Amino acid sequence: MRRAKKPSSFVVSGDWPHAVMEPHRGALVAQAIARKLAEAMAEQGISANALAKKSGVNRQVIANVLNGTVWPDMLTVVDLEGALNVLLWPDHTQWRIPEPGQSSDHVALEEGPARSSRDGGG
């Protein structure tokens, strides 16, 4: 049931992939991947079509990852990372995310770890 919702459905406020999110680690990781992917594509001046050809990942899958409408799988991320020569998977183990049943603070990703709204992150 956890995957029944798309990653972008955990947005509390703002626009994906720069939104403040519910404290759901998987959705936050998907958001970080989408953000890093968009940034890498912009920095390298590569379109989704060109990245699809270079990576072997379907263009629609790339668009879906960027839009937060799918949970990106490991092979997709690895293929995109290889084509862009950029790590997309975040080091989420250092993020301060409330555990299920704890405070329902919202979190916002930054360049580093996520911060709770009480820490000024949202």
C-alpha positions in Angstrom: 0.0 0.0 0.0 2.9 2.4 0.6 3.6 2.5 -3.1 0.0 3.1 -4.1 0.7 6.9 -3.8 3.1 8.5 -6.2 6.1 10.4 -4.7 4.8 13.8 -5.6 1.6 13.1 -3.7 3.6 13.6 -0.4 4.0 17.3 -1.2 2.7 19.5 1.6 3.5 22.9 0.0 5.3 24.2 -2.9 6.2 22.6 -6.3 7.8 19.3 -6.9 10.8 18.7 -6.7 11.5 21.7 -4.5 8.4 21.3 -2.2 8.1 20.8 1.5 7.2 17.1 1.9 5.5 14.8 4.4 8.2 12.9 6.5 8.2 9.8 4.2 11.8 8.7 3.5 11.0 7.0 0.2 9.2 10.1 -1.2 12.1 12.3 0.0 14.6 10.1 -1.8 12.5 10.2 -5.0 12.4 14.0 -4.6 16.1 14.3 -4.2 16.7 12.0 -7.3 14.3 14.1 -9.4 16.0 17.3 -8.3 19.5 16.1 -8.9 18.4 14.6 -12.3 16.9 17.9 -13.4 20.0 19.9 -12.2 22.4 17.5 -14.0 20.3 17.6 -17.2 20.3 21.4 -17.1 24.0 21.7 -16.3 24.9 19.4 -19.2 22.3 20.8 -21.6 20.9 17.4 -22.3 17.2 16.8 -23.1 15.1 13.9 -22.0 15.2 12.5 -25.5 19.0 12.7 -25.7 19.4 11.3 -22.2 17.1 8.4 -23.2 19.3 7.5 -26.1 22.5 7.8 -24.0 21.2 5.9 -21.0 18.8 3.4 -22.5 16.1 4.6 -20.2 12.8 5.3 -21.9 12.1 9.0 -22.3 8.7 8.7 -20.6 10.3 7.1 -17.6 12.7 10.0 -17.3 9.8 12.4 -17.5 7.9 10.4 -14.9 10.9 10.5 -12.5 11.3 14.2 -13.0 7.6 14.8 -12.3 7.5 12.5 -9.3 4.8 10.2 -10.7 6.9 7.0 -10.4 9.1 5.4 -7.8 12.4 5.2 -9.6 13.9 1.7 -9.6 17.6 0.9 -8.9 18.4 0.0 -12.6 16.9 3.3 -13.9 18.9 5.3 -11.4 22.1 3.4 -12.1 21.6 3.9 -15.9 20.9 7.6 -15.5 23.9 8.1 -13.2 26.2 6.3 -15.7 24.9 8.3 -18.7 25.3 11.6 -16.8 28.4 10.7 -14.8 26.6 12.1 -11.7 25.4 10.4 -8.5 21.7 10.8 -8.2 21.0 8.6 -5.1 21.2 10.8 -2.0 22.9 9.9 1.3 19.5 9.8 3.1 20.8 7.9 6.1 22.0 11.2 7.6 18.7 13.0 7.2 16.7 13.9 10.3 13.3 12.5 9.4 10.7 11.7 12.0 9.9 8.0 12.3 6.4 6.8 11.8 4.3 7.6 14.9 6.6 10.4 15.9 6.0 14.1 15.4 4.4 14.8 12.0 6.7 17.6 11.1 7.1 18.3 7.4 10.6 18.2 5.8 12.2 20.1 3.1 15.3 18.9 1.2 18.3 21.1 0.7 21.7 20.5 -0.7 22.4 18.5 2.5 20.1 16.6 4.8 16.5 17.3 5.2 15.4 19.7 7.9 12.2 19.7 9.9 10.0 22.7 9.7 10.9 23.4 13.4 14.5 23.7 12.3 13.6 26.4 9.7 13.3 23.9 6.7 9.8 24.7 5.8 
